[in-house]
Amino acid sequence: MAYLDIDSMFAGPVTTSTDDAATTPQEGFSALEWSVIALAQRDTLASLTEPGRMSRALGSLFGRGPSSRLADPKLEALRRAAVLARHRGFALPMSEIHHFHSVGFSEAQMETLVTSVTGMRVGRTDQRIAA
């Protein structure tokens, strides 16, 4: 004879989706984060530094807008990492990597970012045919 527990017939699972998300590192990005990465493709390394007084004065004189910093610290860390990855590949400064992780991104997301921005694929084995 089978036992049917009527009191907890519709009980939920033991683990919740938030528990699974906390233990599984996220590898991808949201649509907003991908748009930040795409917009960062036009930024130069100079956009990562704070402009000096003379630079701000000349910028206002010649109509150059303010720097392209983002208001959200997490998105700004993503933009900075995307700009550095585009110019330097996997050779990112450790301070930027630590800042990237401190705002909530994972190591898998860093690898996804660098490989998507630079076009490199880890373990890629295609070989060019010499003509």
N, C-alpha and C positions, 0 to 999 in steps of 0.2 A: 504494500500500500504506500502511496506517495504522500509526502507531507506538504501542505500548502500553508505558508505563513501569511495569513490574511492581514495582520497588523502592519507589516512592512511590504505589502504587495507592490507598491509603486515607489520603492526606495530608489534613490539615485545611486550613481556609481560611487565607489569608495574614494576615488580621487576626482578632483574637479578639474576643469580645463585650466584654471589659473595655476594649479599645482603642476600640471604638465608643462605649461608655458614657462614656469620658473625653473624647471629642471632641464628643459631642452633649450639649447642656445639658438637664438634666431639667426638665420642665415641671410634672409632677404631684407628688403626695405619696403616701406609703404609707398603709395603713389606720391605723396607729398615729398618724401625723402628722395625718391628718384627724380622728381622735378628739380629739387635743390642740386642734385648731382649734375643734372643736365645743364642747369644755369651756371654752374661753377666752371663749365668747360671754357667759357669766355673770359674768366678771371685770370689775372696774371699773378705772379708771386708777389708783386708789389701790393696787391690788394690785401695781403696778410699782415702787413706792417701798419702801424699807426702813422698817418701823415704828419709831417712837421708843420710848423707855423708858415714857413715860406710856401710849402706845397699847397696848404689850404688857401693861402692868399692868392696864389696864382690860379688855383682851381676855381675860386670864386670869380676872379677877374676874367678868365677865359671861358666860363660857363661849364667847367667840369664839375659834375655832381659829386655828392659825398661818396664815401667808400661804400662798398657793397656788403657791409656787415649785416647779419640777420639779427632780429630781436630775440629769437628763441636760442638759448645757449646750446641746446642739443643740435639744432639745425645749423648753427654757426660752426660747431665742431665738425659736423659732416661736410660743410662747404670747405672748410680749411683743409680737411683730409683729402677731399676730392681734388682741390687745386694742387696740393703737394704731390698727390699720387700721379696726376697727369704730367707734372714736370719731372718728378724724380722716381717714379715707379715704386718698387718695394723699399727703396732707401728713404724711408720717412724718419724724421727726428723722433727720438724716444719720447720727448716731452709731448709731441702731438699725439703719439700713439696712446700714451697714458691719459691724456685729456679726452681722447676719443672713447676710451674704455670708461673713464670716470663719469661721463654723462649718460652711460647706459648701453652703449653699443658693444657687441661681442667681437671676439677674434675672427669668427667666421664672417661677420659682416665686414670687417676690415679687409679680409681676403677677397670677398665678393666685390667690394668697392674698387680695390686696386686692379683686379683682373678685368672688371668691366670698363674702367676708365682707360687703362693702358692697352686693352685688347689682348693681353697675354692670357694664356691658359696654363694652369699648372699641369705638368705631365704631358704637355703637347708633344707629339712625336712626328708631326708631318715634316717631310723633308722636301726641299726644293729639287726639282729635276734640272740638272745642268743642260743647257741647250747647246 
